[in-house]
């Protein structure tokens, strides 16, 4: 419970500081909260942002994360967010998360490499696979 509260405070601070934004993913039929997605951080000056998303496992492989991430990508590239138009979106995955990698590739992201030990959680460092998408590569289809 304390981890969830800390995460909510973290996302709220990002929003109030205008350094990122996170939305809840809800089912249209029931309004049930099933995950989140958004920009963990963004830089209006550099015109880039780092996206993140999570979804309850019960709802994996149903196209819901794809729909959510696609919507925020479109808003970012069209300049509809508080940060203005974004030129580059980055997403990181933990090596071995093939479902997340496939999602990003389906959205047009390109694997750019491994950022060695660039993540830190649960008391240890983790490698992250870095994916990127440029506005010039983006297709709104």
Backbone as CSV, one residue per row, in Angstrom:
resi,resn,N_x,N_y,N_z,CA_x,CA_y,CA_z,C_x,C_y,C_z
1,UNK,0.810,-1.192,0.000,0.000,0.000,0.000,0.861,1.268,0.000
2,UNK,1.956,1.230,0.762,2.828,2.415,0.827,3.519,2.648,-0.511
3,UNK,3.877,1.577,-1.231,4.483,1.733,-2.548,3.505,2.384,-3.520
4,UNK,2.248,1.990,-3.463,1.230,2.579,-4.341,1.046,4.057,-4.016
5,UNK,0.995,4.382,-2.737,0.849,5.775,-2.317,2.041,6.610,-2.777
6,UNK,3.246,6.054,-2.616,4.453,6.762,-3.067,4.417,7.005,-4.573
7,UNK,3.967,6.013,-5.326,3.891,6.149,-6.782,2.874,7.216,-7.178
8,UNK,1.744,7.244,-6.512,0.728,8.265,-6.791,1.292,9.656,-6.513
9,UNK,1.993,9.808,-5.396,2.604,11.103,-5.063,3.667,11.489,-6.093
10,UNK,4.451,10.500,-6.534,5.485,10.747,-7.548,4.851,11.265,-8.840
11,UNK,3.820,10.586,-9.324,3.158,11.017,-10.565,2.467,12.366,-10.389
12,UNK,1.883,12.597,-9.231,1.225,13.877,-8.972,2.249,15.014,-8.983
13,UNK,3.409,14.788,-8.384,4.458,15.814,-8.377,4.936,16.100,-9.793
14,UNK,5.094,15.061,-10.602,5.501,15.268,-12.001,4.477,16.151,-12.716
15,UNK,3.202,15.904,-12.446,2.140,16.684,-13.079,2.164,18.134,-12.597
16,UNK,2.220,18.342,-11.282,2.198,19.713,-10.754,3.457,20.487,-11.114
17,UNK,4.591,19.784,-11.279,5.843,20.429,-11.694,5.934,20.583,-13.211
18,UNK,4.935,20.076,-13.938,4.893,20.112,-15.410,6.100,19.418,-16.033
19,UNK,6.523,18.302,-15.412,7.648,17.531,-15.948,7.212,16.175,-16.479
20,UNK,5.917,15.887,-16.436,5.387,14.626,-16.941,3.908,14.528,-16.636
21,UNK,3.307,13.458,-17.120,1.880,13.237,-16.886,1.584,11.742,-16.999
22,UNK,0.677,11.281,-16.200,0.283,9.862,-16.231,-1.230,9.801,-16.155
23,UNK,-1.822,8.971,-16.996,-3.271,8.772,-16.992,-3.602,7.357,-16.546
24,UNK,-4.791,7.195,-16.021,-5.291,5.861,-15.731,-5.866,5.253,-16.997
25,UNK,-5.723,3.947,-17.126,-6.364,3.205,-18.215,-7.578,2.526,-17.595
26,UNK,-8.739,2.866,-18.116,-9.988,2.328,-17.576,-10.754,1.609,-18.681
27,UNK,-11.500,0.580,-18.292,-12.365,-0.108,-19.235,-13.553,0.781,-19.571
28,UNK,-13.882,0.886,-20.840,-15.000,1.732,-21.268,-16.319,1.261,-20.661
29,UNK,-16.522,-0.048,-20.609,-17.799,-0.594,-20.146,-18.064,-0.340,-18.654
30,UNK,-17.029,-0.512,-17.829,-17.234,-0.468,-16.380,-16.515,0.671,-15.671
31,UNK,-15.618,1.351,-16.375,-14.792,2.408,-15.792,-13.766,1.856,-14.796
32,UNK,-13.556,0.539,-14.789,-12.604,-0.107,-13.888,-11.184,0.305,-14.260
33,UNK,-10.399,0.734,-13.266,-9.002,1.085,-13.469,-8.201,-0.198,-13.650
34,UNK,-7.500,-0.309,-14.796,-6.753,-1.533,-15.082,-5.270,-1.279,-15.340
35,UNK,-4.866,-0.008,-15.349,-3.463,0.306,-15.580,-3.243,1.799,-15.695
36,UNK,-2.021,2.164,-16.089,-1.673,3.567,-16.301,-0.771,3.691,-17.525
37,UNK,-0.716,4.879,-18.062,0.235,5.172,-19.136,0.476,6.677,-19.154
38,UNK,1.582,7.061,-19.719,1.866,8.478,-19.830,3.340,8.752,-19.970
39,UNK,3.676,10.011,-19.807,5.065,10.442,-19.898,5.656,10.501,-18.494
40,UNK,6.610,9.615,-18.237,7.303,9.624,-16.948,8.069,10.928,-16.795
41,UNK,8.528,11.442,-17.925,9.210,12.736,-17.944,9.129,13.283,-19.363
42,UNK,9.264,14.615,-19.445,9.370,15.258,-20.749,10.179,16.521,-20.608
43,UNK,10.719,16.952,-21.719,11.505,18.176,-21.738,11.018,19.032,-22.897
44,UNK,10.255,20.103,-22.602,9.833,20.996,-23.680,11.032,21.597,-24.426
45,UNK,12.107,21.896,-23.716,13.282,22.493,-24.345,13.940,21.517,-25.326
46,UNK,14.008,20.257,-24.958,14.637,19.241,-25.808,13.625,18.570,-26.738
47,UNK,12.327,18.861,-26.532,11.239,18.321,-27.343,11.239,16.795,-27.356
48,UNK,11.441,16.211,-26.156,11.394,14.760,-26.052,10.708,14.332,-24.766
49,UNK,10.327,13.077,-24.737,9.684,12.537,-23.556,9.935,11.046,-23.451
50,UNK,9.782,10.545,-22.233,9.947,9.115,-21.953,8.596,8.584,-21.500
51,UNK,8.078,7.606,-22.260,6.771,7.051,-21.916,6.923,5.806,-21.057
52,UNK,5.852,5.536,-20.339,5.763,4.315,-19.558,4.322,3.854,-19.539
53,UNK,4.132,2.598,-19.273,2.784,2.039,-19.227,2.815,0.763,-18.404
54,UNK,1.700,0.479,-17.797,1.544,-0.773,-17.057,0.088,-1.174,-17.132
55,UNK,-0.142,-2.442,-17.093,-1.488,-2.979,-17.243,-1.620,-4.211,-16.366
56,UNK,-2.751,-4.360,-15.703,-3.003,-5.555,-14.900,-2.874,-6.782,-15.814
57,UNK,-2.177,-7.822,-15.364,-1.953,-9.001,-16.212,-3.232,-9.622,-16.798
58,UNK,-4.331,-9.496,-16.106,-5.601,-10.044,-16.595,-5.988,-9.430,-17.947
59,UNK,-5.464,-8.238,-18.253,-5.850,-7.516,-19.455,-4.742,-7.461,-20.514
60,UNK,-3.675,-8.241,-20.311,-2.606,-8.305,-21.290,-3.103,-8.941,-22.588
61,UNK,-2.457,-8.573,-23.675,-2.664,-9.156,-25.010,-4.092,-8.972,-25.539
62,UNK,-4.704,-7.845,-25.174,-6.042,-7.520,-25.672,-6.040,-6.222,-26.484
63,UNK,-4.854,-5.648,-26.690,-4.743,-4.424,-27.467,-5.003,-3.159,-26.677
64,UNK,-5.208,-3.276,-25.370,-5.544,-2.105,-24.554,-4.339,-1.187,-24.346
65,UNK,-3.176,-1.756,-24.062,-1.971,-0.930,-23.905,-1.616,-0.271,-25.240
66,UNK,-1.766,-1.008,-26.330,-1.512,-0.449,-27.662,-2.393,0.775,-27.896
67,UNK,-3.671,0.648,-27.607,-4.624,1.750,-27.803,-4.255,2.962,-26.947
68,UNK,-3.898,2.715,-25.699,-3.561,3.811,-24.787,-2.273,4.520,-25.207
69,UNK,-1.231,3.755,-25.495,0.049,4.358,-25.868,-0.075,5.077,-27.204
70,UNK,-0.804,4.497,-28.137,-1.018,5.138,-29.434,-1.692,6.509,-29.262
71,UNK,-2.654,6.592,-28.361,-3.361,7.865,-28.132,-2.425,8.927,-27.559
72,UNK,-1.575,8.562,-26.618,-0.685,9.580,-26.042,0.436,9.957,-27.011
73,UNK,0.868,9.007,-27.842,1.864,9.336,-28.875,1.298,10.371,-29.840
74,UNK,0.082,10.143,-30.286,-0.557,11.058,-31.228,-0.674,12.457,-30.619
75,UNK,-1.141,12.529,-29.382,-1.283,13.821,-28.707,0.066,14.520,-28.574
76,UNK,1.110,13.765,-28.272,2.443,14.351,-28.105,3.002,14.875,-29.423
77,UNK,2.889,14.084,-30.468,3.433,14.512,-31.754,2.634,15.656,-32.371
78,UNK,1.341,15.748,-32.045,0.517,16.850,-32.556,0.608,18.106,-31.692
79,UNK,1.338,18.026,-30.578,1.511,19.187,-29.714,0.299,19.480,-28.841
80,UNK,-0.497,18.477,-28.538,-1.720,18.666,-27.760,-1.519,18.558,-26.247
81,UNK,-0.297,18.347,-25.798,-0.016,18.229,-24.365,0.633,19.502,-23.845
82,UNK,0.675,19.638,-22.543,1.220,20.843,-21.914,2.683,21.096,-22.281
83,UNK,3.400,20.060,-22.663,4.817,20.212,-23.003,5.031,20.741,-24.412
84,UNK,3.969,20.849,-25.201,4.110,21.258,-26.601,4.448,20.062,-27.466
85,UNK,4.732,20.328,-28.717,5.025,19.242,-29.653,6.322,18.534,-29.277
86,UNK,6.268,17.233,-29.294,7.419,16.373,-29.002,8.025,15.926,-30.333
87,UNK,9.340,15.856,-30.391,10.014,15.347,-31.592,10.438,13.882,-31.421
88,UNK,10.740,13.490,-30.176,11.243,12.137,-29.918,10.579,11.572,-28.668
89,UNK,10.150,10.320,-28.780,9.613,9.598,-27.627,10.509,8.391,-27.388
90,UNK,10.877,8.205,-26.135,11.701,7.066,-25.731,10.885,6.165,-24.819
91,UNK,11.143,4.878,-24.916,10.541,3.892,-24.015,11.605,2.875,-23.659
92,UNK,11.628,2.449,-22.430,12.601,1.456,-21.973,11.868,0.203,-21.511
93,UNK,12.475,-0.949,-21.790,11.938,-2.214,-21.299,13.047,-2.982,-20.597
94,UNK,12.649,-3.887,-19.752,13.598,-4.799,-19.132,13.888,-5.896,-20.157
95,UNK,15.165,-6.202,-20.425,15.462,-7.269,-21.380,14.691,-8.551,-21.013
96,UNK,14.074,-9.138,-22.026,13.282,-10.340,-21.812,11.789,-10.082,-21.785
97,UNK,11.386,-8.813,-21.706,9.959,-8.481,-21.725,9.519,-8.403,-23.196
98,UNK,9.376,-9.571,-23.801,9.107,-9.639,-25.238,7.749,-9.042,-25.606
99,UNK,6.766,-9.120,-24.723,5.449,-8.543,-25.026,5.543,-7.023,-25.144
100,UNK,6.263,-6.390,-24.241,6.416,-4.937,-24.284,7.256,-4.527,-25.494
101,UNK,8.293,-5.291,-25.784,9.118,-5.006,-26.961,8.285,-5.105,-28.237
102,UNK,7.450,-6.134,-28.340,6.598,-6.310,-29.518,5.597,-5.162,-29.642
103,UNK,5.051,-4.715,-28.517,4.122,-3.583,-28.526,4.803,-2.344,-29.092
104,UNK,5.994,-2.034,-28.596,6.713,-0.851,-29.062,7.064,-0.953,-30.544
105,UNK,7.502,-2.112,-30.973,7.846,-2.291,-32.392,6.608,-2.158,-33.267
106,UNK,5.464,-2.664,-32.810,4.213,-2.535,-33.558,3.811,-1.061,-33.689
107,UNK,4.164,-0.256,-32.693,3.869,1.177,-32.718,4.895,1.970,-33.531
108,UNK,5.928,1.299,-34.025,6.922,1.965,-34.866,8.229,2.311,-34.187
109,UNK,8.366,1.992,-32.907,9.608,2.282,-32.190,10.742,1.413,-32.725
110,UNK,11.948,1.976,-32.666,13.150,1.259,-33.087,14.007,0.963,-31.861
111,UNK,14.528,-0.258,-31.807,15.469,-0.609,-30.749,16.764,0.154,-30.986
112,UNK,17.205,0.887,-29.973,18.414,1.705,-30.111,19.597,1.126,-29.353
113,UNK,19.336,0.183,-28.467,20.435,-0.439,-27.743,20.093,-0.718,-26.289
114,UNK,21.100,-1.195,-25.593,20.980,-1.512,-24.168,21.633,-0.392,-23.369
115,UNK,20.889,0.125,-22.417,21.474,1.095,-21.476,21.863,0.290,-20.239
116,UNK,23.143,0.002,-20.134,23.643,-0.888,-19.090,23.436,-0.312,-17.692
117,UNK,22.797,-1.120,-16.844,22.571,-0.791,-15.434,22.035,0.620,-15.240
118,UNK,21.125,1.037,-16.104,20.571,2.392,-16.002,19.288,2.440,-15.188
119,UNK,18.779,1.299,-14.786,17.621,1.250,-13.899,18.048,0.764,-12.524
120,UNK,17.362,1.247,-11.511,17.682,0.799,-10.145,16.396,0.630,-9.371
121,UNK,16.111,-0.574,-8.946,14.972,-0.849,-8.089,15.219,-2.151,-7.350
122,UNK,14.507,-2.295,-6.247,14.635,-3.466,-5.377,16.088,-3.745,-5.004
123,UNK,16.846,-2.658,-4.784,18.203,-2.787,-4.285,19.254,-3.223,-5.283
124,UNK,18.929,-3.219,-6.578,19.956,-3.593,-7.551,19.782,-2.856,-8.871
125,UNK,20.854,-2.834,-9.655,20.847,-2.194,-10.960,20.335,-3.167,-12.009
126,UNK,19.687,-2.597,-13.041,19.134,-3.407,-14.128,19.471,-2.757,-15.467
127,UNK,19.767,-3.610,-16.451,19.919,-3.124,-17.817,18.538,-2.781,-18.357
128,UNK,18.481,-1.829,-19.279,17.231,-1.470,-19.940,17.450,-1.419,-21.445
129,UNK,16.485,-1.970,-22.183,16.504,-1.847,-23.638,15.855,-0.518,-23.979
130,UNK,16.525,0.277,-24.779,16.049,1.601,-25.138,15.430,1.572,-26.538
131,UNK,14.202,2.046,-26.633,13.490,2.169,-27.896,13.190,3.640,-28.131
132,UNK,13.221,4.072,-29.384,12.925,5.457,-29.699,12.066,5.581,-30.945
133,UNK,11.294,6.649,-30.987,10.468,6.965,-32.148,10.527,8.471,-32.373
134,UNK,10.830,8.877,-33.599,10.893,10.278,-33.964,9.594,10.699,-34.636
135,UNK,9.288,11.962,-34.518,8.071,12.492,-35.148,8.089,12.230,-36.644
136,UNK,9.254,12.299,-37.261,9.372,12.077,-38.707,9.124,10.623,-39.095
137,UNK,9.193,9.697,-38.136,8.947,8.280,-38.386,7.511,7.875,-38.050
138,UNK,6.826,8.746,-37.378,5.507,8.434,-36.846,4.444,8.483,-37.932
139,UNK,3.581,7.494,-37.918,2.427,7.463,-38.827,1.172,7.405,-37.980
140,UNK,0.210,8.297,-38.245,-1.005,8.338,-37.437,-2.023,7.272,-37.840
141,UNK,-1.652,6.366,-38.703,-2.576,5.297,-39.115,-2.716,4.238,-38.064
